[in-house]
Amino acid sequence: KQRKKHVGRGILRSASNGTEQKVHSKILGTMIMPMVVRAVAVLVVSASLAATSTRNMAQTYFLSREATNTSKKQCDAPILNFSRDSSVEDVVSHLQQLKRKELLELYLASNAPAELSTISGEWNTLLLDNNGWVMTSVSEFLTQTLFSRGDRLWNGKIFVNDNFGTNRFITRDGVSQTEHKFELLLSPSKIDPEHLSLVLRYNPFQSFFSLW
């Protein structure tokens, strides 16, 4: 009888261990699957960022090379066909429809202001296309979350005088604020060194660990 009991217990014990192993496998699978999904998602996002960043850099490089070999007035960007009578709303609406390549061509075809005093005052701003959803979303995150500190939106720049300016933000309560000062100067363009460009230098007003 005792032997049967031991055998019976052995059978029960084996059956119990088998059940525990199955339960442990299910728990392990439940824990591992989300980790695998997250890892794959991170890889996909990283690959997308790398590919789109490389595309942007290559596009900027080739357009800057073209700019050094052609006249600035040869740009075919449709915005240059606008007249002085065009409303601000029409121009802004058209800019929002342009792709990054067209916007760069427009930038390269434009001249820097002859005098910085001509741009003094407050300017409204908006983010434009940055070569598709991925990089446009990155630009929006950098600007409206990190640069704006998350609880407000970047909505303009203020050129105080010929040497100094700052950024304008609007809080959720509609309060206008300013932060992130910069020096204002005319200097050779980084992507078209033969021509002057409007340059904003933030480093004199930022700490060593600042992102800007």
Residue frames as qw, qx, qy, qz and C-alpha x, y, z in Angstrom:
[[0.000, 0.885, 0.466, 0.000, 0.00, 0.00, 0.00],
 [0.303, -0.797, 0.092, 0.514, 2.76, 2.38, 0.88],
 [0.431, -0.114, 0.590, 0.673, 4.45, 1.68, -2.38],
 [0.211, 0.635, 0.649, 0.362, 1.31, 2.55, -4.26],
 [0.158, -0.923, -0.247, 0.247, 1.06, 5.73, -2.30],
 [0.388, -0.566, 0.341, 0.643, 4.60, 6.69, -3.23],
 [0.346, 0.198, 0.688, 0.606, 3.92, 5.85, -6.86],
 [0.061, 0.812, 0.567, 0.126, 0.70, 7.81, -6.72],
 [0.247, -0.870, -0.043, 0.426, 2.46, 10.76, -5.19],
 [0.424, -0.286, 0.517, 0.686, 5.14, 10.46, -7.82],
 [0.258, 0.490, 0.686, 0.472, 2.54, 10.57, -10.56],
 [0.086, -0.915, -0.389, 0.060, 0.82, 13.52, -8.93],
 [0.388, -0.705, 0.165, 0.571, 4.12, 15.29, -8.42],
 [0.400, -0.004, 0.610, 0.684, 5.09, 14.76, -12.07],
 [0.136, 0.698, 0.621, 0.328, 1.74, 15.99, -13.25],
 [0.235, -0.910, -0.209, 0.270, 2.06, 19.03, -11.00],
 [0.428, -0.484, 0.355, 0.675, 5.57, 19.83, -12.30],
 [0.341, 0.295, 0.665, 0.595, 4.33, 19.57, -15.84],
 [0.006, -0.865, -0.489, -0.107, 1.55, 22.02, -15.13],
 [0.356, -0.814, 0.019, 0.459, 4.00, 24.41, -13.48],
 [0.451, -0.180, 0.508, 0.711, 6.32, 24.20, -16.48],
 [0.221, 0.579, 0.633, 0.464, 3.44, 25.04, -18.82],
 [0.177, -0.927, -0.314, 0.103, 2.41, 27.99, -16.65],
 [0.449, -0.629, 0.224, 0.594, 6.01, 29.22, -16.49],
 [0.423, 0.131, 0.601, 0.665, 6.32, 28.96, -20.28],
 [0.090, 0.786, 0.541, 0.287, 3.16, 31.01, -20.78],
 [0.311, -0.898, -0.107, 0.293, 4.34, 33.67, -18.33],
 [0.504, -0.381, 0.402, 0.663, 7.76, 33.77, -20.00],
 [0.342, 0.393, 0.627, 0.580, 6.17, 34.06, -23.43],
 [0.061, -0.903, -0.419, -0.073, 3.92, 36.87, -22.21],
 [0.392, -0.806, 0.088, 0.434, 6.96, 38.74, -20.85],
 [0.512, -0.208, 0.520, 0.652, 9.24, 38.17, -23.85],
 [0.381, 0.589, 0.613, 0.364, 6.80, 39.05, -26.65],
 [0.007, 0.982, 0.184, -0.047, 6.34, 42.74, -25.70],
 [0.445, -0.680, 0.356, 0.461, 10.11, 43.05, -25.33],
 [0.526, 0.092, 0.652, 0.537, 10.63, 41.63, -28.82],
 [0.249, 0.801, 0.497, 0.223, 7.95, 43.91, -30.26],
 [0.192, -0.954, 0.008, 0.232, 9.53, 46.95, -28.60],
 [0.520, -0.440, 0.500, 0.534, 13.00, 45.98, -29.83],
 [0.459, 0.374, 0.644, 0.485, 11.73, 45.56, -33.40],
 [0.084, 0.931, 0.352, 0.057, 9.88, 48.89, -33.18],
 [0.342, -0.828, 0.203, 0.395, 13.04, 50.65, -31.96],
 [0.529, -0.146, 0.612, 0.570, 15.05, 49.13, -34.82],
 [0.350, 0.633, 0.596, 0.349, 12.45, 50.18, -37.39],
 [0.066, -0.979, -0.169, 0.089, 12.28, 53.74, -36.05],
 [0.458, -0.655, 0.363, 0.478, 16.09, 54.00, -35.86],
 [0.518, 0.116, 0.648, 0.546, 16.46, 52.72, -39.41],
 [0.227, 0.814, 0.489, 0.218, 13.81, 55.17, -40.65],
 [0.219, -0.943, 0.018, 0.249, 15.51, 58.08, -38.90],
 [0.519, -0.421, 0.504, 0.547, 18.91, 57.12, -40.28],
 [0.463, 0.363, 0.654, 0.476, 17.57, 56.74, -43.81],
 [0.120, 0.901, 0.385, 0.158, 15.61, 59.99, -43.83],
 [0.346, -0.853, 0.143, 0.364, 18.44, 61.95, -42.18],
 [0.531, -0.191, 0.578, 0.590, 20.86, 60.66, -44.80],
 [0.353, 0.619, 0.596, 0.370, 18.38, 61.61, -47.51],
 [0.070, -0.975, -0.191, 0.089, 18.10, 65.16, -46.13],
 [0.437, -0.680, 0.341, 0.479, 21.87, 65.61, -45.91],
 [0.510, 0.087, 0.650, 0.556, 22.40, 64.26, -49.43],
 [0.239, 0.795, 0.511, 0.222, 19.66, 66.51, -50.79],
 [0.197, -0.950, 0.001, 0.244, 21.16, 69.59, -49.11],
 [0.523, -0.439, 0.488, 0.544, 24.65, 68.73, -50.39],
 [0.458, 0.292, 0.654, 0.527, 23.61, 68.26, -54.02],
 [0.115, 0.900, 0.401, 0.124, 21.41, 71.36, -54.06],
 [0.311, -0.867, 0.140, 0.363, 24.24, 73.45, -52.60],
 [0.527, -0.174, 0.584, 0.593, 26.58, 72.11, -55.30],
 [0.337, 0.613, 0.600, 0.389, 24.07, 73.11, -57.96],
 [0.091, -0.959, -0.232, 0.138, 23.72, 76.55, -56.41],
 [0.405, -0.656, 0.325, 0.548, 27.43, 77.26, -56.81],
 [0.397, 0.001, 0.688, 0.607, 27.23, 76.41, -60.52],
 [0.103, 0.626, 0.627, 0.453, 24.10, 78.35, -61.44],
 [0.022, -0.337, 0.076, -0.938, 22.78, 81.85, -60.97],
 [0.094, 0.238, 0.739, -0.624, 20.48, 82.49, -58.03],
 [0.438, 0.336, 0.030, -0.833, 17.97, 84.02, -60.42],
 [0.402, 0.167, -0.772, -0.463, 17.55, 80.74, -62.33],
 [0.179, 0.092, 0.890, -0.408, 15.40, 79.18, -59.63],
 [0.305, -0.223, -0.647, -0.662, 12.07, 77.92, -61.01],
 [0.070, -0.310, -0.814, 0.486, 10.31, 77.78, -57.62],
 [0.018, -0.651, -0.633, -0.418, 6.67, 78.81, -58.25],
 [0.321, -0.768, -0.387, 0.398, 6.67, 81.16, -55.25],
 [0.336, -0.303, 0.196, 0.870, 8.94, 83.56, -57.17],
 [0.050, 0.377, 0.619, 0.687, 6.07, 84.21, -59.57],
 [0.199, -0.744, -0.595, 0.230, 4.00, 85.83, -56.84],
 [0.202, 0.666, 0.121, 0.708, 3.39, 89.53, -57.18],
 [0.118, 0.133, -0.465, 0.867, 3.60, 92.26, -54.57],
 [0.527, -0.221, -0.071, -0.818, -0.20, 92.26, -54.52],
 [0.662, -0.139, -0.733, -0.065, -0.37, 88.66, -53.28],
 [0.579, -0.691, 0.078, -0.426, -1.77, 88.40, -49.75],
 [0.149, -0.538, 0.781, -0.278, 0.28, 86.97, -46.87],
 [0.766, -0.005, 0.528, -0.366, -2.28, 84.16, -46.55],
 [0.835, 0.521, -0.083, -0.154, -1.78, 83.17, -50.21],
 [0.340, 0.683, -0.624, 0.168, 2.01, 83.10, -49.87],
 [0.383, -0.384, 0.750, -0.377, 1.89, 81.09, -46.62],
 [0.861, 0.177, 0.334, -0.340, -0.61, 78.63, -48.08],
 [0.743, 0.601, -0.292, -0.040, 1.66, 78.12, -51.09],
 [0.071, 0.633, -0.723, 0.269, 4.75, 77.62, -48.91],
 [0.628, -0.216, 0.636, -0.394, 2.94, 74.92, -46.93],
 [0.901, 0.345, 0.153, -0.213, 2.39, 72.99, -50.15],
 [0.457, 0.725, -0.515, 0.019, 6.05, 73.02, -51.18],
 [0.957, -0.146, -0.179, 0.174, 8.34, 70.06, -50.54],
 [0.593, -0.681, 0.151, 0.403, 11.67, 70.38, -48.75],
 [0.616, 0.088, 0.414, 0.664, 13.60, 70.33, -52.02],
 [0.179, 0.748, 0.382, 0.512, 11.55, 73.23, -53.39],
 [0.390, -0.913, -0.112, 0.032, 11.92, 75.16, -50.13],
 [0.666, -0.430, 0.257, 0.552, 15.71, 74.74, -50.26],
 [0.470, 0.375, 0.438, 0.668, 15.77, 75.88, -53.87],
 [0.070, -0.901, -0.303, -0.303, 13.74, 78.92, -52.87],
 [0.563, -0.775, 0.043, 0.285, 16.14, 79.66, -50.01],
 [0.643, -0.164, 0.371, 0.650, 19.16, 79.38, -52.32],
 [0.317, 0.559, 0.457, 0.615, 17.49, 81.65, -54.88],
 [0.226, -0.928, -0.282, -0.087, 16.71, 84.33, -52.29],
 [0.393, 0.532, -0.293, 0.690, 18.95, 87.19, -51.24],
 [0.444, -0.414, -0.553, 0.572, 19.80, 88.13, -47.68],
 [0.026, -0.951, -0.306, 0.042, 18.41, 91.49, -46.50],
 [0.483, 0.620, -0.124, 0.606, 20.67, 94.35, -47.50],
 [0.039, -0.456, 0.452, -0.766, 20.21, 95.90, -44.06],
 [0.276, -0.215, -0.899, 0.262, 19.14, 94.10, -40.89],
 [0.162, 0.207, 0.363, -0.894, 17.03, 97.07, -39.88],
 [0.467, 0.058, -0.439, -0.765, 14.58, 96.14, -42.66],
 [0.601, -0.188, -0.759, -0.167, 13.52, 92.97, -40.82],
 [0.037, 0.101, -0.651, 0.751, 13.24, 94.40, -37.31],
 [0.608, -0.140, 0.038, -0.781, 10.05, 93.63, -35.40],
 [0.594, -0.077, 0.744, -0.295, 7.96, 90.52, -34.71],
 [0.442, 0.273, -0.678, -0.519, 7.56, 87.69, -37.22],
 [0.860, -0.069, 0.305, -0.403, 5.06, 84.84, -37.10],
 [0.069, 0.460, -0.863, -0.197, 6.52, 81.41, -37.82],
 [0.911, 0.041, 0.176, -0.372, 5.42, 77.94, -38.87],
 [0.466, -0.347, 0.782, 0.224, 7.10, 74.60, -39.53],
 [0.644, 0.498, -0.284, -0.508, 7.24, 73.40, -43.14],
 [0.986, 0.133, -0.064, -0.073, 7.82, 70.05, -44.84],
 [0.246, -0.725, 0.641, 0.059, 11.06, 68.28, -43.92],
 [0.343, 0.337, -0.828, -0.288, 10.97, 65.43, -46.46],
 [0.591, -0.187, -0.750, -0.230, 8.01, 63.40, -45.34],
 [0.661, -0.638, -0.236, -0.317, 6.22, 62.41, -42.16],
 [0.831, -0.259, -0.294, 0.395, 9.22, 61.05, -40.23],
 [0.476, 0.066, -0.133, 0.867, 11.56, 64.06, -40.37],
 [0.203, -0.557, -0.190, -0.783, 8.68, 66.55, -40.21],
 [0.732, -0.590, -0.310, -0.143, 7.55, 64.86, -36.98],
 [0.731, -0.173, -0.239, 0.616, 11.12, 64.99, -35.65],
 [0.201, 0.349, 0.018, 0.915, 11.29, 68.71, -36.43],
 [0.462, -0.619, -0.255, -0.582, 7.98, 69.27, -34.68],
 [0.807, -0.466, -0.324, 0.161, 9.11, 67.32, -31.60],
 [0.599, 0.001, -0.166, 0.783, 12.42, 69.19, -31.37],
 [0.035, 0.384, 0.087, 0.919, 10.72, 72.55, -31.78],
 [0.508, -0.504, -0.195, -0.671, 7.42, 72.22, -29.96],
 [0.852, -0.440, -0.283, 0.004, 8.55, 69.88, -27.16],
 [0.748, -0.184, -0.163, 0.616, 12.25, 70.39, -26.44],
 [0.281, 0.287, 0.056, 0.914, 12.81, 73.96, -27.67],
 [0.350, -0.552, -0.208, -0.727, 9.43, 75.12, -26.35],
 [0.049, -0.224, 0.784, -0.577, 9.78, 73.08, -23.12],
 [0.125, -0.218, -0.967, -0.043, 6.56, 71.20, -23.74],
 [0.004, 0.593, 0.681, -0.429, 3.96, 73.45, -22.07],
 [0.224, 0.770, 0.050, -0.596, 3.78, 76.08, -24.82],
 [0.752, 0.464, 0.386, 0.266, 4.20, 76.46, -28.58],
 [0.347, -0.326, 0.284, 0.832, 6.87, 78.28, -30.57],
 [0.390, 0.733, 0.556, 0.027, 5.07, 80.80, -32.75],
 [0.319, 0.929, 0.066, 0.176, 7.51, 83.52, -33.75],
 [0.672, -0.063, -0.106, 0.730, 10.78, 85.43, -33.67],
 [0.063, -0.980, -0.162, 0.100, 11.44, 88.99, -32.59],
 [0.642, 0.289, -0.023, 0.710, 14.31, 90.90, -34.20],
 [0.334, -0.793, -0.316, 0.400, 14.85, 93.54, -31.53],
 [0.059, 0.895, -0.224, -0.381, 17.58, 95.48, -33.36],
 [0.606, 0.657, -0.428, -0.130, 20.42, 94.95, -35.86],
 [0.216, 0.503, -0.804, 0.232, 22.36, 92.73, -33.46],
 [0.146, -0.062, 0.863, -0.480, 19.92, 90.91, -31.24],
 [0.609, -0.136, -0.402, -0.670, 16.74, 88.85, -31.30],
 [0.316, -0.137, 0.831, -0.437, 14.72, 86.28, -29.37],
 [0.221, -0.196, -0.883, -0.364, 12.08, 83.59, -29.86],
 [0.465, -0.148, 0.176, -0.855, 8.41, 84.00, -29.07],
 [0.172, -0.141, -0.975, 0.019, 6.16, 81.36, -27.51],
 [0.520, -0.313, -0.108, -0.787, 2.47, 81.16, -26.70],
 [0.165, -0.100, 0.890, -0.413, 1.23, 79.29, -23.61],
 [0.083, -0.375, -0.903, -0.194, -1.95, 77.24, -23.47],
 [0.064, -0.706, -0.531, 0.464, -3.56, 80.15, -21.68],
 [0.387, 0.815, 0.306, 0.304, -2.72, 82.46, -24.57],
 [0.335, -0.892, 0.129, 0.274, 0.11, 84.28, -22.78],
 [0.678, 0.670, -0.187, 0.238, 2.99, 85.40, -25.01],
 [0.670, -0.661, 0.232, 0.243, 6.51, 84.67, -23.68],
 [0.526, 0.766, -0.365, 0.057, 10.06, 85.13, -24.98],
 [0.738, -0.505, 0.429, 0.128, 13.14, 82.94, -24.49],
 [0.798, 0.091, 0.407, 0.436, 16.27, 81.71, -26.31],
 [0.110, 0.914, -0.113, -0.374, 18.04, 84.91, -27.33],
 [0.816, 0.191, 0.320, 0.442, 20.38, 85.02, -30.31],
 [0.177, -0.560, 0.266, 0.765, 22.88, 87.27, -32.03],
 [0.624, 0.683, 0.371, -0.076, 21.84, 88.50, -35.46],
 [0.181, -0.655, 0.443, 0.585, 24.32, 88.99, -38.29],
 [0.774, 0.590, -0.089, -0.211, 24.97, 88.59, -42.00],
 [0.405, -0.541, 0.712, 0.190, 27.55, 85.94, -42.81],
 [0.365, 0.321, -0.744, -0.458, 28.45, 83.59, -45.72],
 [0.873, -0.084, 0.011, -0.481, 25.93, 80.79, -45.98],
 [0.533, -0.383, 0.754, -0.009, 27.05, 77.32, -44.86],
 [0.700, 0.274, 0.654, 0.083, 25.43, 75.70, -47.88],
 [0.527, 0.734, 0.251, 0.349, 26.15, 78.50, -50.36],
 [0.576, -0.499, -0.077, 0.643, 29.36, 80.23, -49.17],
 [0.347, 0.226, 0.317, 0.853, 29.46, 82.60, -52.14],
 [0.217, -0.615, -0.327, -0.683, 26.41, 84.44, -50.83],
 [0.088, -0.235, 0.561, -0.789, 25.49, 86.08, -47.56],
 [0.486, -0.420, -0.736, -0.214, 22.85, 84.59, -45.31],
 [0.436, -0.650, 0.151, -0.604, 20.97, 85.72, -42.21],
 [0.586, 0.073, -0.750, 0.297, 22.67, 83.91, -39.29],
 [0.589, -0.678, 0.015, -0.440, 21.27, 83.45, -35.78],
 [0.484, 0.293, -0.715, 0.410, 23.89, 82.60, -33.15],
 [0.690, -0.610, -0.249, -0.301, 22.52, 81.18, -29.91],
 [0.792, -0.049, -0.437, 0.423, 25.76, 80.15, -28.20],
 [0.180, 0.387, -0.327, 0.843, 26.57, 83.53, -26.55],
 [0.496, -0.364, 0.152, -0.774, 23.35, 83.20, -24.53],
 [0.918, -0.148, -0.267, -0.253, 23.31, 79.46, -23.83],
 [0.609, -0.611, 0.503, -0.058, 25.04, 77.26, -21.27],
 [0.004, 0.483, -0.839, -0.250, 27.67, 74.67, -22.22],
 [0.264, 0.101, 0.958, -0.059, 25.09, 71.84, -21.98],
 [0.497, 0.487, 0.212, -0.686, 22.41, 73.60, -23.99],
 [0.648, 0.303, 0.670, 0.196, 20.95, 71.85, -27.04],
 [0.402, 0.867, 0.282, 0.080, 20.79, 75.15, -28.92]]
